[in-house]
Amino acid sequence: AMQVSNRSAQIKSGHRPHAANTGHRLPAPLVLHHRCGPSRAKKLDQDAPLSPTGSATQDTSPALKAVWYAAELFGKAVGGGQKAQDAQEVQQMPAMSREELVAALKDDYKENYFISGKGAMAAYAADCEFADPFVSFKGTDRFKQNVSNLGGLMQDVKLDVYEFEEQGPDKVQTEWRFSCVLDLPWKPLLAAAGGTTHLLDLTTGKVVRHYERWDIEPGKVIKQLFRPASKMPSTAAETFMLSLSEGDAAGMWLAATPVLLKASLPVVGVSIVCKLATGEGLPGDALGALEGVSWLLFVATSITECVKLVKGVTGS
């Protein structure tokens, strides 16, 4: 009787009692925590863009958005314009129950799908909204294409999904840590931690929103792209990018001189031939400007390389 009285008082005061959390361990590293929530799902407004945390989207600087779109175009270029697979299958898949949606998400995470693009993503609606700290867009096919293209550039991938939690009937939250080395000439290390919120529409039986939260400022992520993973650079590209990340202009110049010297040599050679044959340099304003820049680079880089050689011989 005392328990019934307390329960009635809670309901009258606007507080609903919550069932105790139950934990179900999944194959490592996923751990599922089920939280009982309201008896019916909230109505989802399909057209209202939200942030990864579910609040109104905050403005991202044009520079960061430009970097994101440049990365998307770069991924398409290195991926050969490969179209995403299974886009039609997502549209034609029948509605799933809540339990089937959760199981499908767990299967996708086992494939590292939001990095590799290899998961089936059968739980996702074709027009699911995807958002991260940089930008938001709709379309599962576009998401799969992006992660598939850029995933091909990732080496030494380490992904730890250390929490997989059901928060009510229409929300699944994951927490993860991630690092990889990008297959670029200077081998930058990309590392971040964060989480992903999946919103479920129980009427359509699909995941309709996917929000990634990064526990690092987007600008710091961009800076990581300019810094080699190795603390002891072994190539000119690694040395140049390390100097760039540290604001070392002299180091950048010393690292770039061999490349600049090789680039200027063909133009300087053609210029010499033209002057010997006609008594004049390359014809036209554009070629003339290229000729002038090439001669300047040739002289400056030649002097720099000579100084480096002398210092190497003398040990100074």
N, C-alpha and C positions, 0 to 999 in steps of 0.2 A: 504493500500500500504506500509506503514511504517513497519507493522508486517511482510508482505511478504518479504520485503527487509532484515529485521533482520534475518528472518529464512534462507534465501539464504546465508547470510554472515556466519551464524553458520555452515551450511552444508559445505561451501567451506573451512572453517577453521578447519574442522574435528570434530566439536562438534555437536552432535545431541541433539535437544531439547527433554526433558523428560516430560512425562505427570505428572500431579500432583498426589501425593499419595492419595489413597482412603482407608479409614478404614472401616472394617466390623466387628462388634462385634459378637463373637461366644459365646456359652454357657460357663460361667465362668469355669476355669480361662483362657481359650484360647482367644486370640485376634488376628485377621487376618489383616495383612497389605499387600495389593497387590501393587507391584511395576511393572510398565510397563518396559519391557526390550527389547532386540533385537528381530527382527521379526522371527528369526529362532534359534533353539537350537544349542549349540556348539557340535561338534562331540566328543564323549567320547571314550577315549582309555581304553578298558576293562582290559588290562593287566598291566597298570602302577599303582603301589600302591601309594596312596597319604595319607597325614596326615589328621586328622580331620578338619583342616583348608583349605585343598585343595592343600597344597604345598607338596613337596617331603617329604616322611616319615622320621622322625628323629630317630636315633638309640635309642632304649630303652635298659637300662642296662640289662645284663643277669640275674641279681638277681630279677629285677622287672618282667621280662618275666617268670622266674621260679615261682614266686608267682602267676602270672596269670594262668599258666598251672596247678599249684597245686590246685588253687581254682576251676578250671574246673573239675579236677579229683575228688575233694572232692564233688562238686555238683553232679556229676554222681553217686558217692557212696551213698550219702544221698538220692538221687532221685531214687535209685534202678535201675539205667541204663535205666530209662524211655526214650523212643524215642520221638522225637518231633512230634507233630501232624500237619496235614495239609501240610507237605512238598510236597506231590504229588499234592495237590490241587493248590499250588502256581505255579507249573510247568504247570498245565493244564488250569489255568485261562486265559481267552482271554485278549488281549491287552486292556488297558484302555485309555480313553481320559485324557487330563491333568486335567480337572475338577474332573473326577472320581478318579484320583490318589490322589489329594488333599483331597477330601472327605474321601477316605479310610484311609489316614494318620490321619485325625482328629478323625475318629472312633477308630483307634488303640490307640491314645493318651488318649482317654476317658477311655480306659481299663488299662491304665498304662502299656502298652505292653512291653516296654523295661526294665521293672522291674519284672512284673509278667509273661510275656510270654502268656497272655490270649488273646491278640488281634488276629484278623484273619490274619493280614499282607498280605492281598490279593493284595496290591499294589507292593509287593516286588518280584523281580526276584528270581528264585531258587538259582542262583549263585551270589546274591548280595554281594558286598564287605562291611564288617563291620570293623570299626577301632575305637580304643580308645587310651588313652595315654600309654597303656601297649603293645598292640599287634593288628595285623590286620589279618583277614582271610576271606574266601569266603564261603557262604552257609547259607541260611536262616534257614534251618533245624537245623544246629549247633547252631545258635544264639538263636532260640526258645528253644532248649533243655537246653542251659546254663542258660538263664534267668528264665526258669521254675523251674529248679533244685534249683538254688540259691535263687530264689524268695520265695521258701518255708521256708527259714531260716529267713526271714525278718519279724519283728514285729513292730508295731507302725509306719507304713510307712506313710510318708508325702511327697507328690509330688506336686509341684506347677509349672505348665507349664504356665508361665506368658506372653509368646510371641510366636505367630505362624505367620510367615511372608513368603510370596511368594516373592522371589527375582529373577525376570525374569521368563521365561517360563520353565526352567529346574532345578530350585533350590528352595527348601523350607528350611527355617531356623527356629529352635525353640530355646527358652531359658528356662531353668528350674532350680529349686532348689529342693533338695532331702535330706531326712534324714530317718534313720530307726535304730532299735536296732536288732542286729543279735542274733539269738537263739543259742548262744554258752554258755558254763558254766559261763563265766565272763561277758556276755551281753554287748559287745562293741557297741558304737554308731558310725554309719557311716553317715557322712554328707558331701555333696558337692554341688556345683553349676556349671553350665556349659551350653552347648548348643549342639544341634544335627543338622548336615547338611545332607539333603536328596537330592541326585542328581537324576534327572529323565531322562530317555531315551525316548523321545517322539516317536521314531521309533518303539520300542518294547512295549511301553506303560507300563513301569515298573520302579520302584525305583531300581537303579543299584548300588548305593553307599550310605552308612549310616555311618557318621563320628561323634563320640562323642568327644566334647571338654570339659575338666574339668578345672575349674578355681582354681585349687589347684594342687600342685606338687604331682605326683604319690607316691613319698616316704612318704609324709605326710598322704596320704590315708592309706598306709600300717601301719603307726604308730597308726592310729585310731583303727585298729583291735586289738591292744594289750591293749587298755585302756578301762576299764569298763565304761558304761554310768553313773552309780551311783557314786557320789562323796563320798558316805559313803558305802563302800563295806560290804556286809552281808554274803558272803561265802568265803571259802578259795581260790577258783579259782579267784574270783574278787579281793581279796587282793593280791594274787600272781601277777596277770596281772597288777594291778595298780602299784605295787612295781617295776615290770619289766619295765613298761613304764617310770618310774621316775629314773631308774638305782639304785634302793635301794636293794642291795644284801642281807642285813640283813633282810629286810622285806620279800624278796622272800623266804629266808630260814625259817623264822618263819611261813610263810603261808604254806610251803610245808612239814614241819616236820610231821604233823599228817598222811598225805598220805604216805610219805616215811616210816614211822614207821609201818603202816599197811602192806605195800608192802614187807618189810623186814622180818616181823614176820614168815610167812610160811617157808621161806628158813632157817631161824635160827632154827625153830622148827625141821625141817627135819635134819639139821646138828647135833643138839643135840642127836636126836634118833640114827643117824648113829654112832656117837662117843661112845654112850653108848653100842651099839650092836657090833660094830666092832673095836672100839678103833681108828677109822680114820674118817676123814670128807668125804664129797661127792667125789665120784670117778671122774677121768678125769680132764683135764685142764680147760675145759669150765665151768663145774659145780664147780670146785674148785675156779675159779675166781669169779663166781657168789656168792659162799659161802662167800668169803673174803669181797666182796663189801657189801653184806647183813649184815654181822657182823659189819662192820664199820658204816653203816647207822643206824643199830639198836642201837649201843652204842651212836652215836652222837645225834640221834633224841630223844632217851630216856633221855639223859642229858638235852637237850633243853626243852623237855616237862616238866621235873621236875622243871627246873628254872622258866618256865612260870607259873607252878602251885604255886610255892612258892611266886612269885611276885604277883600273883592274890590273894593269901590268905593274904599276908602282906600289900597289897595295894601299893607296891613300884613300 
